[in-house]
Amino acid sequence: MAALEVQKFAEKEVKAGKAPAYRGLREWLDIVDSLGELKKIDGVDWNLEMGTLAELIARESKGSVPAVLFDKIKGYPAGYRVLFAQNASFKRMALNLGLPLDQTGLDLVRSFRQKLAAHKPIPHEVVKNGPILENVLSGKDINLLKFPVPFIHELDGGRYIGTGCLVITKDPEEGWVNFGSYRGMVHDEKSMGLYISPGKHGRIQRQKWFDMGKPCPVIISVGQDPVLFMVSGNEVDYGVSEFDYAGGLKGSPIPVILGKATGLPFPADSEIVIEGFMHPGDVMKEGPFGEWTGYYASSTRPEPVVRVEHIYHRNNPILCAARPGRPPTDYSLAKCFVKSALIWDQVEKAGVPDVKGVWCNEAGGGRLLNIISIKQRYPGHARQAALVASQVHAGAYLGRYVIVVDDDIDPTNTFDVLWALTTRSDPVESIDILRRCWSGPLDPRIQPGKKGLNSRAIIDACRPFEWLKDFPPVAESSPELKKKVYEKWRNVLEG
């Protein structure tokens, strides 16, 4: 579909309250532009200026951050673009998932959960041709710095081409394909470093190859459908390919092409794809890098090197980037939204009843502070909900605090959560500590050189179940009285 046709189609669908379907990043951008959610900026410098502008826009937007498309970047031809903040608004997340565009917060989380309830992976489809094959670079033509790779933060160890990316690997024993969003730093024109946190599926698969004494094949897509990036940064069950998971979200197979050197699949409509191998013992220093916790965590360490064999890219390619750092960032809202739905879903599947809401607070980067709301049904229900939420797949990695509140508290409302915490909990009775939990080098609270273990505080901010009926009533007008007075004095209240 031509850009104008896509925009007209999108406007029609939006008027009907629907999220219009799209194919690939470019159709998505046309729709986002028609929604007034795209900011275009020309003439920036890739060296710090681009990353700092992305930071300023995210902070000054106070909530819904526009997607930011940089063009005419210093030292690069017009048309070689970089996109930040792909998924930094509820509206764009709804667009990705085919959900109502007018929903926000917990309402959108609920809608996503309903979609997850009916979700079934759809196997990806291997095709022979796609836009990504417009340019194929090999041998002396390989040049990672052909693209305007940003130097994002002032203390970074180099230019990072892998931030808003998919790192695609395959299990050498079980045969299933995984992709995750792991950071990649350019070493030179033909090689890059790749950091993967301990315990992540890509790290496990890579180590299996190394344990066999074999090079690990890898493909890194650094420009693609935003729903694929959304899936790459979140927990999908072991053994399930993220390509198939994303196909289930979109309702159709993801078309993929097999790499010439590795045989690994990559999206047929990607913008830029890097293919190569990581060899056992072939390491170089990687980092530091400003991370989602808000710190230059994990310092500098030897990490495996990707020796690039092919680069594929579209004409006028779009490099997708993300700027992690002190929250809020240009992708923290998306992480909070998806993780909230996943934790909610996994807690219920673990047998915890009457969960009324889950929210992964943005101040914790979508991991460090998770709030779960329940309607208490039995003694120990609140503790059960909090403990399970701290250890399900979507909530286990690098957590810190889990707060459980009653169903009259909106977990997305930080003020109300703190009110419940300060009035319904007692430090001696309401806080439990879990020790030796899953963390990693990105955790700024772990002393350098120590193992990747941390602790969790489980905070029960619910009314005590054993004297629930005797707990002091809330000093607030009843819904019926508020409605009656509001209707009578509507003109004064709305004037």
C-alpha positions as CSV (number, residue, x, y, z in Angstrom):
1,M,0.0,0.0,0.0
2,A,1.3,3.5,-0.8
3,A,1.9,5.8,2.1
4,L,-1.2,8.0,1.3
5,E,-3.4,5.0,1.0
6,V,-2.1,3.6,4.3
7,Q,-2.9,7.0,6.0
8,K,-6.4,7.2,4.6
9,F,-7.1,3.6,5.6
10,A,-5.7,4.3,9.1
11,E,-7.8,7.4,9.6
12,K,-11.0,5.4,8.6
13,E,-10.1,2.6,11.0
14,V,-9.3,5.1,13.9
15,K,-12.7,6.8,13.4
16,A,-14.3,3.4,13.8
17,G,-12.4,2.9,17.1
18,K,-10.1,0.2,15.7
19,A,-6.4,-0.3,15.5
20,P,-5.6,-0.6,11.8
21,A,-3.6,-3.5,10.5
22,Y,-0.2,-2.8,9.0
23,R,2.7,-4.6,7.4
24,G,6.3,-3.8,8.4
25,L,7.9,-0.8,10.0
26,R,7.2,1.6,7.1
27,E,3.4,1.1,7.0
28,W,3.5,1.4,10.8
29,L,5.2,4.7,10.6
30,D,2.7,6.0,8.1
31,I,-0.1,5.2,10.5
32,V,1.7,6.6,13.5
33,D,2.3,9.8,11.5
34,S,-1.5,10.0,10.7
35,L,-2.2,9.7,14.4
36,G,0.0,12.7,15.2
37,E,2.4,10.5,17.1
38,L,5.6,10.9,15.0
39,K,8.2,13.7,15.4
40,K,10.6,14.1,12.5
41,I,14.0,15.8,13.2
42,D,16.6,16.6,10.6
43,G,20.3,17.4,10.8
44,V,21.4,15.9,14.2
45,D,24.8,14.5,15.1
46,W,25.0,10.8,15.8
47,N,27.6,11.6,18.5
48,L,25.6,12.2,21.7
49,E,23.2,14.7,20.2
50,M,20.7,12.1,18.9
51,G,20.6,10.2,22.2
52,T,20.3,13.4,24.3
53,L,17.4,14.7,22.2
54,A,15.7,11.3,22.6
55,E,16.2,11.7,26.4
56,L,14.8,15.3,26.5
57,I,11.8,14.4,24.4
58,A,11.0,11.4,26.6
59,R,11.3,13.5,29.8
60,E,9.4,16.6,28.6
61,S,6.5,14.6,27.1
62,K,5.4,13.5,30.6
63,G,3.6,10.3,29.6
64,S,2.9,9.7,25.9
65,V,6.2,10.0,24.1
66,P,6.1,10.5,20.3
67,A,8.1,8.2,18.1
68,V,11.2,10.2,16.9
69,L,12.6,9.8,13.4
70,F,16.0,11.3,12.7
71,D,17.1,12.0,9.1
72,K,19.9,13.9,7.3
73,I,22.2,12.8,10.1
74,K,25.7,14.4,10.2
75,G,28.1,12.5,8.0
76,Y,25.4,10.3,6.4
77,P,23.2,10.5,3.3
78,A,19.6,11.7,3.5
79,G,17.3,8.7,3.9
80,Y,19.6,6.8,6.3
81,R,17.4,7.3,9.3
82,V,17.2,6.3,13.0
83,L,14.0,5.7,14.9
84,F,13.8,6.1,18.7
85,A,10.8,5.6,21.0
86,Q,8.9,3.1,18.8
87,N,6.6,1.9,21.5
88,A,6.5,4.7,24.0
89,S,2.8,5.4,24.1
90,F,-0.3,3.4,24.9
91,K,-1.8,4.3,21.5
92,R,1.2,2.8,19.6
93,M,1.2,-0.3,21.8
94,A,-2.5,-0.7,21.0
95,L,-1.7,-0.3,17.3
96,N,1.0,-3.0,17.5
97,L,-1.5,-5.5,19.1
98,G,-4.6,-4.6,17.2
99,L,-6.4,-3.3,20.3
100,P,-8.7,-0.3,20.7
101,L,-6.7,2.9,20.3
102,D,-8.6,4.9,22.9
103,Q,-7.6,2.6,25.8
104,T,-4.8,3.4,28.3
105,G,-3.4,2.1,31.6
106,L,-5.1,-0.9,33.3
107,D,-7.9,-0.9,30.7
108,L,-5.3,-1.6,27.9
109,V,-3.6,-4.2,30.1
110,R,-6.9,-6.0,30.6
111,S,-7.5,-6.0,26.8
112,F,-4.1,-7.4,26.2
113,R,-4.8,-10.1,28.8
114,Q,-8.0,-11.1,26.9
115,K,-5.9,-11.4,23.8
116,L,-3.4,-13.5,25.6
117,A,-6.1,-15.8,26.8
118,A,-6.9,-16.8,23.2
119,H,-3.3,-16.5,22.0
120,K,-1.8,-19.5,20.2
121,P,1.6,-19.3,18.5
122,I,1.5,-19.3,14.7
123,P,4.6,-20.9,13.0
124,H,6.7,-18.4,11.0
125,E,6.8,-18.8,7.2
126,V,10.0,-19.2,5.3
127,V,10.0,-17.1,2.0
128,K,12.6,-16.6,-0.6
129,N,12.2,-12.9,-1.2
130,G,11.6,-9.7,0.7
131,P,12.5,-6.0,0.9
132,I,15.4,-6.8,3.2
133,L,17.3,-8.4,0.2
134,E,17.5,-5.1,-1.7
135,N,21.1,-4.8,-0.6
136,V,23.4,-7.7,0.5
137,L,26.9,-6.8,1.6
138,S,29.7,-9.4,2.0
139,G,33.5,-9.5,2.3
140,K,35.2,-6.1,1.8
141,D,31.8,-4.4,1.5
142,I,30.8,-5.2,5.1
143,N,30.7,-1.9,7.1
144,L,28.6,-1.6,10.3
145,L,29.3,2.1,10.3
146,K,27.7,2.5,6.9
147,F,24.7,3.2,9.1
148,P,24.3,6.2,11.5
149,V,24.9,4.2,14.6
150,P,24.4,6.5,17.6
151,F,26.8,7.1,20.5
152,I,24.0,7.4,23.0
153,H,25.3,8.2,26.5
154,E,28.4,10.2,27.5
155,L,30.1,7.4,29.4
156,D,29.3,4.6,26.9
157,G,32.2,2.4,25.7
158,G,31.3,2.9,22.1
159,R,28.6,3.2,19.5
160,Y,25.7,0.9,20.0
161,I,24.0,-0.6,17.0
162,G,22.0,-3.1,19.0
163,T,19.5,-1.4,21.3
164,G,16.1,-1.7,19.7
165,C,17.0,-5.0,18.2
166,L,16.3,-8.7,17.8
167,V,19.3,-11.1,18.5
168,I,18.4,-14.4,16.8
169,T,19.9,-17.7,17.9
170,K,19.1,-21.4,17.7
171,D,19.4,-24.1,20.3
172,P,22.0,-26.6,18.9
173,E,20.4,-29.5,20.8
174,E,16.7,-28.8,20.7
175,G,16.5,-26.9,17.4
176,W,14.1,-24.1,18.4
177,V,14.8,-20.5,17.4
178,N,14.9,-17.7,20.0
179,F,15.3,-13.9,19.8
180,G,15.8,-11.3,22.5
181,S,16.8,-7.7,22.8
182,Y,20.4,-7.8,23.8
183,R,22.8,-4.9,23.5
184,G,25.4,-4.8,20.7
185,M,28.5,-2.4,20.6
186,V,30.4,-1.8,17.4
187,H,34.1,-2.7,17.7
188,D,35.0,-1.9,14.0
189,E,33.5,-2.1,10.6
190,K,33.3,-5.9,10.6
191,S,32.8,-6.9,14.2
192,M,30.6,-6.1,17.2
193,G,30.3,-7.1,20.9
194,L,27.2,-8.7,22.2
195,Y,26.2,-8.7,25.9
196,I,23.5,-11.1,27.1
197,S,22.5,-11.2,30.7
198,P,22.9,-14.5,32.6
199,G,19.9,-16.8,32.5
200,K,18.5,-15.4,29.3
201,H,17.5,-17.9,26.6
202,G,20.0,-16.5,24.1
203,R,22.8,-16.7,26.7
204,I,21.9,-20.4,27.4
205,Q,21.9,-21.2,23.7
206,R,25.2,-19.5,23.0
207,Q,26.9,-21.4,25.9
208,K,25.6,-24.7,24.5
209,W,27.4,-24.0,21.2
210,F,30.6,-23.0,23.1
211,D,30.4,-26.1,25.3
212,M,30.3,-28.2,22.1
213,G,33.4,-26.3,20.9
214,K,31.5,-24.8,18.0
215,P,30.9,-21.2,16.9
216,C,27.5,-19.9,17.7
217,P,25.5,-18.6,14.6
218,V,23.7,-15.3,15.2
219,I,21.6,-12.8,13.4
220,I,20.9,-9.3,14.7
221,S,18.0,-7.4,13.2
222,V,18.3,-3.7,14.0
223,G,15.2,-2.4,12.2
224,Q,11.8,-4.2,12.2
225,D,8.1,-4.3,13.0
226,P,7.7,-2.7,16.4
227,V,5.6,-5.7,17.7
228,L,8.7,-7.9,17.2
229,F,10.8,-5.5,19.3
230,M,8.0,-5.5,21.9
231,V,8.2,-9.3,22.0
232,S,12.0,-9.4,22.1
233,G,12.2,-7.5,25.3
234,N,9.9,-9.7,27.3
235,E,9.7,-13.2,28.6
236,V,8.4,-15.9,26.3
237,D,8.2,-19.5,27.5
238,Y,11.3,-21.6,27.0
239,G,11.1,-23.6,23.8
240,V,8.7,-21.2,22.1
241,S,10.1,-19.1,19.2
242,E,9.4,-15.4,19.5
243,F,8.7,-15.4,15.8
244,D,5.8,-17.8,16.4
245,Y,4.7,-16.0,19.5
246,A,4.6,-12.7,17.5
247,G,2.7,-14.4,14.7
248,G,0.0,-15.4,17.2
249,L,-0.3,-11.7,18.3
250,K,-0.6,-10.5,14.7
251,G,-2.9,-13.3,13.6
252,S,-0.7,-14.5,10.7
253,P,2.7,-16.0,10.1
254,I,5.8,-13.8,10.3
255,P,7.5,-14.1,6.9
256,V,11.2,-14.9,7.3
257,I,14.2,-15.4,5.1
258,L,17.0,-17.8,5.9
259,G,20.5,-16.4,6.3
260,K,23.1,-17.3,3.7
261,A,25.8,-18.1,6.2
262,T,23.9,-19.3,9.3
263,G,20.6,-20.6,8.0
264,L,18.9,-18.7,10.8
265,P,15.6,-16.9,10.0
266,F,15.1,-13.2,10.0
267,P,12.1,-11.0,9.1
268,A,11.6,-10.6,5.4
269,D,10.6,-6.9,5.8
270,S,13.4,-5.9,8.3
271,E,15.3,-2.8,7.6
272,I,18.9,-3.8,8.5
273,V,20.1,-7.3,9.4
274,I,23.6,-8.4,10.5
275,E,24.7,-12.1,10.2
276,G,27.7,-13.8,11.6
277,F,29.3,-16.1,14.2
278,M,30.5,-15.9,17.8
279,H,33.5,-18.2,18.4
280,P,34.5,-19.8,21.7
281,G,37.2,-17.7,23.4
282,D,36.9,-14.8,21.0
283,V,36.2,-11.9,23.3
284,M,36.8,-8.2,23.5
285,K,35.9,-5.6,26.1
286,E,32.3,-4.4,25.9
287,G,30.7,-1.5,27.8
288,P,30.0,0.4,29.8
289,F,26.5,1.3,28.7
290,G,23.7,3.3,30.3
291,E,21.1,0.8,31.1
292,W,17.3,0.7,31.9
293,T,18.0,0.7,35.7
294,G,19.2,4.3,35.2
295,Y,22.9,3.5,35.8
296,Y,26.0,2.5,33.8
297,A,25.6,-1.0,35.2
298,S,27.7,-4.1,34.3
299,S,30.8,-1.9,33.8
300,T,33.3,-3.1,31.2
301,R,33.9,-6.8,30.7
302,P,35.1,-9.3,28.0
303,E,32.2,-10.4,25.9
304,P,31.9,-12.6,22.8
305,V,32.6,-10.9,19.5
306,V,30.3,-11.3,16.4
307,R,32.4,-11.7,13.3
308,V,30.1,-10.4,10.6
309,E,29.8,-12.3,7.3
310,H,26.8,-10.5,5.7
311,I,24.8,-7.4,6.1
312,Y,21.4,-7.1,4.5
313,H,19.5,-3.8,4.3
314,R,16.7,-2.0,2.5
315,N,17.2,1.1,0.4
316,N,17.1,4.1,2.7
317,P,17.2,1.9,5.8
318,I,15.8,2.8,9.2
319,L,17.9,1.8,12.2
320,C,15.7,1.2,15.2
321,A,17.2,2.4,18.5
322,A,16.2,2.6,22.2
323,R,17.7,4.9,24.8
324,P,17.7,3.2,28.2
325,G,18.7,5.3,31.2
326,R,17.2,6.9,34.2
327,P,13.4,6.4,33.9
328,P,11.2,7.5,32.2
329,T,12.9,6.5,29.0
330,D,11.8,6.1,25.4
331,Y,10.7,2.5,25.9
332,S,10.1,2.1,29.7
333,L,6.3,2.5,29.3
334,A,6.1,-0.3,26.8
335,K,8.1,-2.6,29.1
336,C,5.7,-1.8,32.0
337,F,2.6,-2.4,29.9
338,V,3.7,-5.8,28.6
339,K,5.2,-7.1,31.8
340,S,2.1,-6.1,33.7
341,A,-0.1,-8.2,31.4
342,L,2.3,-11.1,31.4
343,I,2.7,-11.2,35.2
344,W,-1.0,-11.0,35.7
345,D,-1.6,-13.8,33.3
346,Q,1.1,-16.0,34.8
347,V,0.0,-15.4,38.4
348,E,-3.5,-16.5,37.6
349,K,-2.3,-19.6,35.7
350,A,-0.3,-20.4,38.9
351,G,-3.6,-20.7,40.7
352,V,-4.0,-17.3,42.4
353,P,-7.6,-16.2,42.2
354,D,-9.3,-12.8,42.1
355,V,-6.4,-10.7,40.8
356,K,-7.8,-7.4,39.9
357,G,-4.8,-5.7,38.4
358,V,-1.0,-5.7,38.0
359,W,1.2,-2.8,37.3
360,C,5.0,-2.7,36.9
361,N,5.9,0.8,38.0
362,E,7.9,2.8,35.4
363,A,10.2,4.2,38.1
364,G,11.5,0.6,38.5
365,G,12.1,0.2,34.8
366,G,9.2,-2.3,34.5
367,R,11.0,-4.8,36.8
368,L,12.1,-3.5,40.1
369,L,8.8,-2.4,41.6
370,N,5.7,-4.5,40.8
371,I,2.2,-3.9,42.3
372,I,-0.6,-6.5,42.4
373,S,-4.2,-5.8,43.4
374,I,-6.4,-8.6,44.7
375,K,-9.8,-9.1,46.3
376,Q,-8.9,-11.1,49.4
377,R,-10.7,-14.4,49.7
378,Y,-8.8,-16.4,52.4
379,P,-6.0,-16.2,54.9
380,G,-2.6,-16.0,53.2
381,H,-4.1,-14.9,49.9
382,A,-2.2,-11.6,49.8
383,R,1.2,-13.2,50.6
384,Q,0.5,-16.0,48.1
385,A,-0.2,-13.4,45.3
386,A,3.0,-11.4,46.1
387,L,5.3,-14.4,46.4
388,V,4.0,-15.9,43.1
389,A,4.3,-12.5,41.3
390,S,7.9,-12.2,42.4
391,Q,8.9,-15.6,40.9
392,V,6.9,-16.2,37.8
393,H,8.9,-16.0,34.6
394,A,7.9,-12.4,33.7
395,G,8.6,-11.2,37.2
396,A,11.6,-13.2,38.4
397,Y,14.6,-11.5,36.7
398,L,16.1,-8.6,38.6
399,G,13.1,-7.8,40.7
400,R,13.3,-5.8,44.0
401,Y,9.9,-5.0,45.5
402,V,6.5,-6.5,45.2
403,I,3.6,-4.7,46.8
404,V,0.1,-6.3,47.1
405,V,-2.9,-4.1,47.7
406,D,-6.6,-4.5,48.1
407,D,-9.0,-4.2,45.2
408,D,-10.1,-0.7,46.0
409,I,-6.5,0.5,45.1
410,D,-5.6,1.1,41.5
411,P,-2.1,-0.3,41.1
412,T,-1.3,2.3,38.4
413,N,-2.0,5.1,40.8
414,T,1.3,5.6,42.7
415,F,-0.2,8.0,45.3
416,D,-3.0,5.5,46.2
417,V,-0.5,2.6,46.4
418,L,1.7,4.7,48.8
419,W,-1.4,5.6,50.9
420,A,-2.3,1.9,51.2
421,L,1.4,1.1,52.0
422,T,1.5,3.7,54.8
423,T,-1.9,3.0,56.4
424,R,-2.5,-0.8,55.9
425,S,0.9,-2.3,56.4
426,D,3.1,-2.7,59.5
427,P,6.8,-3.1,59.0
428,V,7.2,-6.0,61.4
429,E,4.2,-8.0,60.2
430,S,3.9,-7.0,56.6
431,I,7.3,-7.4,55.0
432,D,9.0,-10.7,54.1
433,I,12.4,-11.0,52.5
434,L,13.4,-13.6,49.8
435,R,17.1,-14.2,49.5
436,R,19.4,-15.5,46.7
437,C,17.0,-14.5,43.8
438,W,17.8,-14.2,40.1
439,S,19.6,-11.0,39.2
440,G,22.6,-10.1,37.2
441,P,25.4,-7.6,36.3
442,L,22.8,-4.9,35.3
443,D,21.7,-4.6,38.9
444,P,23.4,-1.4,40.3
445,R,23.0,-2.6,43.9
446,I,25.2,-5.7,43.4
447,Q,28.8,-4.9,44.3
448,P,31.2,-5.2,41.3
449,G,32.7,-8.7,41.1
450,K,29.9,-10.3,43.2
451,K,27.6,-13.0,41.9
452,G,24.3,-12.2,40.2
453,L,22.0,-12.7,43.2
454,N,19.8,-10.3,45.0
455,S,16.9,-10.2,47.5
456,R,13.2,-9.4,47.2
457,A,11.0,-7.5,49.6
458,I,7.4,-8.7,49.7
459,I,5.2,-6.0,51.1
460,D,1.6,-6.8,52.1
461,A,-0.2,-3.5,52.0
462,C,-3.7,-5.1,52.3
463,R,-6.0,-4.8,55.3
464,P,-5.2,-7.8,57.6
465,F,-7.5,-10.6,56.5
466,E,-8.2,-11.9,60.1
467,W,-9.8,-8.6,61.1
468,L,-10.9,-7.4,57.7
469,K,-14.4,-6.4,58.8
470,D,-13.1,-4.5,61.8
471,F,-10.6,-2.5,59.9
472,P,-11.5,1.3,60.0
473,P,-13.6,2.3,57.1
474,V,-12.2,4.7,54.5
475,A,-13.1,8.3,55.1
476,E,-14.4,8.9,51.6
477,S,-17.9,9.7,50.3
478,S,-19.8,6.7,48.9
479,P,-20.0,6.3,45.1
480,E,-23.8,6.9,45.3
481,L,-23.4,10.1,47.3
482,K,-20.6,11.4,45.1
483,K,-22.8,10.8,42.0
484,K,-25.8,12.5,43.5
485,V,-23.8,15.6,44.5
486,Y,-21.9,15.7,41.3
487,E,-25.1,15.7,39.2
488,K,-26.5,18.5,41.3
489,W,-23.4,20.7,41.1
490,R,-22.1,19.6,37.7
491,N,-22.0,23.2,36.4
492,V,-19.8,24.3,39.3
493,L,-17.5,21.3,39.1
494,E,-17.1,21.5,35.4
495,G,-17.0,25.3,35.2
